[in-house]
Structure formats: structure tokens, C-alpha cells
Amino acid sequence: MPKIFTMFSSFSLASLALPGMSGFVAEVLVFLGIITSQKYLLMPKIAITL
């Protein structure tokens, strides 16, 4: 049972996109793409990112 709990916990945290998990990398890439975009001004980019 402890092994199942550990697997379930790690999969749950990965779906939350916490640092060190699989979803976090994709989320960071999206935020970096928004911030480095030349299309919008700085303040709307910060508001979208938050």
C-alpha cells in the first residue's frame, strides 16, 4: 500500500505542474514564450503570466 500511495502522490503532484515534475517544464516554456514575445506591451504580459 505505501508504494501505491507514493506513485499516486507523485502522479497527482505532476498534474499540478509543481517544480521537478513533468507539467512544470511545459508551463515554464509557455510563460517564457509569453514574456519574450514582442507582440504585447510589458504590463499585459505580466498580467497574463500571473
Secondary structure, 3 states (H helix, E strand, C coil): CHHHHHHHHHHHHHHCCCCCCHHHHHHHHHHHHHHHCCCCCHHHHHHHHC
